[in-house]
């Protein structure tokens, strides 16, 4: 199967497919993506910047023709995903993990093709598991994630219905749910607020005059902390101020001259660090307010924005010929001034430059413009301030959970966060102790069987009369104790204290009936009849307790003796004393 070097080069032109990604935008220093190296033994492990040269020189030998169909299918799947709007970062990860898989196959001297790739994959995952359990140079999570990326790609290539990863011995680790203490929610929000305040202080300090002004730039925070930003200029050393000989004086003069020239050179080359710091801070603030994904936010382009007021803030639209365009994002009213100030700052900073991105980070190492930012400038600043860095995913998560708790509407929150309701509840929703306490309190207010009742006993619901309530009986209203006696949700308590309370209430009603005078001498007996019915109802309850068993019979005897001795239940004592005093 081996070919001569000359014939291998000819084969490149005649048989090998185009495995490049011409539509992927790259920086000036980035190597174009190409899967051609996967066709050569040892090509996957070769440095991507040197592999093309080695292929041309023939040092990697001839292409392995049995791999062509497999690599071509992998290329088609990655290209199709990119063409349909897939993430460039995802595609890059897929290529990196595929190279790792092919590199292992090269070392194992196995035959690799469409027909054998499934067996190769299973052996590779066993190798990863060996590294996890025996060699212990990688974590189980890393092994599973790498295998998952390659497995998902092979599932599409082989058109599998059952994921190939399910046939391996690698399993996803169970999510460890941390116990959330009483301060967990407050601590989370406190850190987020501190981070947000620091971002606002950075934004306020990095105005146009400060960026193009003298160095170092001092950023003062509301916490009293102060940062010095030298924007790439070396911080002066103490010994520079006191040269001791002519040579040191010469170097001192040249050093001062270079520093003055650097400081006076108001260009992107000398100020890109400060500009990027503000843009990163603005982007994080934007994500925290809008809840937008980083993948979407950093690709936004500048528009002619128009604002439409809503209950929660503003809908931001693209203004086109007096017609309202689609809603780009929603912001709170307090953020509008911050956002418009940033747009004005951006306009001045990039005046004369054809920057279309809303957050145009300056790339100095030849990286592509559409690569996601890693927020290195903000991370370094947080490290200096000893402040935890809140990544965009956590900002978005905090914003989504805050909105869910405020609205208590999963459908509305999922729509605003651009998720399905299932994804919102399964992935983004975090348990909240404070919210749970409120919900439990509300539940037990309506359902708790231990809620106090105006009458003796407890209540476990809203007032509702029993089915066979007499027409002249008092209606339940959670106010009058007599109404509770005919309520569906009134509950007796099996205790001596409850029986004592029943007997005391019956004694109070007997005293009330003795002093009752109809309003029209015998014609209006409704009030008296209601009191009589209450006495009969209480007597029936006492009778049931007395006849049920020996223990309850002793309770009834005991409480009746207490009533005879004028020893009434504390709940009714003052009412009875008032009537007896009259």
C-alpha positions, -999 to +999 in steps of 0.1 A: +000+000+000+030+023+005+037+048-023+069+066-033+072+103-022+068+116-058+037+095-065+023+106-031+025+143-041+008+134-074-019+116-055-026+148-036-036+165-067-055+137-083-073+117-055-073+136-023-104+157-015-103+193-004-104+192+034-100+229+041-125+253+056-122+284+034-152+301+049-138+302+084-123+336+092-089+335+108-064+360+121-033+369+103-011+346+125-035+317+126-029+285+105-058+277+081-078+247+092-072+216+072-080+179+079-055+167+053-030+157+081-054+130+093-048+110+061-011+106+070+003+084+097+018+107+123+001+137+108-024+143+136+004+145+162+025+169+141+024+206+149-003+222+128+020+250+116+046+225+102+024+196+090+018+211+056+055+215+050+062+179+061+035+166+038+050+184+009+084+172+018+071+136+019+084+130+054+050+117+065+050+091+038+020+084+016-016+091+024-036+062+038-063+058+012-086+037+035-091+069+057-102+091+029-139+083+031-140+087+069-120+120+070-141+133+042-173+125+061-159+142+092-151+173+072-186+174+057-202+172+091-181+200+106-185+222+075-223+216+075-225+226+111-206+258+105-227+267+074-259+263+094-247+288+120-228+265+143-202+277+167-166+282+155-154+273+189-173+240+188-158+232+154-123+240+166-128+217+196-141+189+173-110+192+151-087+191+181-103+161+197-104+143+163-067+149+160-061+134+194-082+103+184-063+098+151-030+104+169-037+075+192-047+053+163-014+061+146+005+051+178-015+018+181-008+009+145-044+001+139-062+002+106-087+031+105-116+034+081-153+039+081-157+001+087-133+000+117-138+034+133-164+021+158-140-005+171-111+020+171-132+044+192-141+018+218-104+009+222-095+046+224-120+052+253-105+022+271-071+039+267-086+071+282-101+051+311-067+035+317-051+070+319-078+080+344-076+050+367-041+037+364-018+064+350-039+091+366-026+119+344-061+131+334-094+135+352-125+114+344-144+146+334-117+155+308-117+119+294-155+118+291-158+152+275-131+145+249-147+111+241-181+127+239-170+153+213-155+126+190-184+102+197-210+128+188-191+135+155-189+098+147-227+093+154-234+118+126-208+102+103-221+067+109-258+079+111-262+061+144-294+063+163-279+052+196-249+073+207-216+054+204-205+068+238-232+046+254-212+015+244-181+026+262-172+023+299-170+061+302-200+076+320-208+112+329-200+121+364-230+128+387-235+164+394-226+171+430-252+194+444-236+215+470-256+221+502-269+257+500-268+273+534-289+303+546-263+328+533-258+310+499-282+332+479-272+364+496-235+356+491-240+349+454-258+382+448-233+400+470-204+388+449-222+397+417-230+432+430-194+438+440-183+426+406-208+448+388-198+479+409-161+473+400-170+471+363-190+504+365-160+520+383-137+508+355-160+521+328-163+555+346-125+559+348-117+548+312-131+578+294-117+592+262-094+618+278-081+592+303-072+566+277-053+591+255-039+609+285-007+605+306+004+572+321-001+556+345-039+558+344-053+556+379-087+538+384-104+547+417-131+523+429-159+531+453-143+506+478-114+530+482-090+508+462-069+523+434-054+506+403-025+518+382-027+509+345+006+514+326-008+501+293+023+481+284+048+507+296+073+493+321+068+506+356+098+528+367+124+511+389+136+529+421+173+529+409+165+547+377+160+580+395+196+581+407+222+572+380+257+570+393+279+573+362+278+585+326+267+551+312+237+550+336+229+586+328+229+579+291+206+549+295+184+570+318+181+597+291+173+572+264+148+555+287+130+588+295+130+597+258+114+563+249+089+565+276+079+601+266+076+590+230+055+560+240+033+581+263+027+608+236+019+582+209-019+581+212-025+551+190-041+517+194-006+502+196+001+519+229-035+521+243-051+488+232-049+474+267-069+502+282-094+501+253-099+464+256-103+467+294-132+490+290-148+470+261-145+438+282-161+455+311-189+470+289-195+436+274-198+419+308-222+446+320-243+442+288-245+404+293-254+409+330-283+432+320-296+415+289-290+379+298-277+373+262-253+345+254-216+355+250-216+338+215-244+362+204-233+393+223-197+395+210-210+392+174-235+420+177-230+448+152-236+485+157-270+496+146-291+528+146-308+519+178-343+530+188-359+525+222-394+515+231-405+519+267-419+488+285-429+481+320-394+467+329-373+491+309-368+494+271-370+472+240-340+481+218-347+478+181-329+486+149-344+518+135-350+515+097-367+541+077-392+550+104-402+514+107-397+494+139-373+466+133-371+434+153-363+436+190-326+431+194-325+429+232-342+443+263-325+465+289-335+481+322-342+518+323-311+524+346-288+508+320-299+530+291-277+559+301-247+536+306-253+520+271-257+553+253-225+566+270-206+536+257-219+541+222-207+577+222-173+566+237-170+539+210-178+563+183-150+587+194-124+559+200-129+542+167-135+573+146-121+568+111-120+530+115-145+506+099-153+486+130-188+471+127-189+450+159-206+465+189-178+454+212-147+455+189-118+441+209-084+449+195-065+418+185-028+421+188-017+385+183-034+379+149-065+362+162-097+363+143-122+390+151-150+366+157-132+346+183-148+347+217-131+370+242-115+354+273-117+386+294-080+384+303-079+421+311-108+420+335-095+388+350-061+404+357-079+434+372-100+412+395-069+394+406-053+427+416-084+437+435-088+403+451-123+402+437-138+370+423-143+371+385-179+363+375-178+347+340-205+355+314-222+322+319-227+328+357-238+364+350-264+351+327-274+324+351-278+349+379-299+372+357-322+343+347-327+331+382-333+366+395-359+371+368-375+337+376-378+345+413-392+380+406-417+370+381-424+334+393-433+327+357-412+301+340-428+306+306-420+343+305-385+338+318-377+311+293-390+333+265-368+363+276-338+341+281-343+324+247-346+289+262-372+262+262-390+259+295-375+224+300-339+238+295-346+266+319-358+244+347-333+216+342-301+235+335-304+271+346-327+271+376-309+270+409-324+261+443-332+291+464-336+287+502-352+321+505-378+313+478-384+279+492-391+294+527-416+318+511-434+291+491-436+268+521-450+295+543-476+304+517-485+267+513-490+261+550-510+293+553-536+277+532-530+240+540-513+237+573-533+215+597-517+233+626-530+267+619-547+283+649-585+285+649-608+311+666-625+281+682-608+253+701-588+231+677-570+239+645-578+247+609-563+234+576-581+254+549-603+283+539-638+286+556-663+262+541-695+250+558-701+213+563-725+195+540-754+191+564-751+224+582-785+235+598-799+267+582-799+286+614-763+276+624-736+303+622-717+303+590-679+297+591-659+330+585-627+324+605-638+352+628-665+339+651-656+308+672-691+294+668-687+294+630-657+270+633-680+243+649-697+238+615-666+243+592-654+216+569-617+224+578-620+225+616-601+198+633-603+184+668-572+177+689-568+145+709-556+161+741-567+171+776-560+208+768-584+207+739-612+191+760-606+217+786-610+245+760-642+229+747-657+228+782-647+264+789-662+276+756-695+257+765-695+274+799-691+308+782-720+301+759-742+290+788-735+323+805-742+342+773-776+324+769-786+333+804-780+369+798-794+370+764-825+393+758-842+391+724-844+425+707-882+424+704-895+404+733-899+368+720-902+376+683-865+376+674-851+343+688-824+338+661-795+349+683-806+327+712-811+297+689-775+301+675-761+301+711-782+270+719-769+252+688-734+260+698-740+246+733-755+214+718-725+210+694-700+214+721-719+190+744-719+165+716-681+168+712-676+163+750-700+133+749-679+117+722-647+122+741-663+107+772-677+076+754-646+069+732-622+053+757-612+053+793-584+079+789-607+104+772-634+098+798-610+108+825-602+140+806-638+150+804-643+143+842-612+163+850-622+194+830-658+194+843-644+195+878-621+224+868-651+243+854-670+237+887-640+252+905-640+282+882-607+271+868-612+280+831-590+275+801-567+306+796-581+312+761-616+318+775-608+330+811-611+368+805-644+365+786-659+343+812-647+366+840-662+396+822-696+379+820-696+366+856-686+400+868-717+415+852 
